[in-house]
Amino acid sequence: MYGENMRPNTQEPPEPPTPGTLLVDTSRDDRVGEFRGVAGPYWSLRPVGGGAEWEAEPRRLRPALVSEQLRARTARLNARSRGEVL
């Protein structure tokens, strides 16, 4: 029976970060993405190395650790040196 042992979710969504902030999407195998903006109840992210944007629930995102930021940026620079991205 719904609601018997459940409390309503009264938690407010977190404030969106500054565009360009690197976040980790824990619902997608800890994929690192650059915050682009808000799309309804979701936040839009795009891969650091370029590619298609995706949407994620804010509660499934966390700030990227310095090591994760470095790994994502290094991957982008490597892709750029191979001519895969601008």
Buried (B, 14 or more C-beta within 10 A) or exposed (E): EEEEEEEEEEEEEEEEBEEEBBBBBBEBEEBBBBBBEEEEEBBBBBBBBEEEEBBBEBEBBEEBEEEBBEBBBEBBEEBEEEEEBE
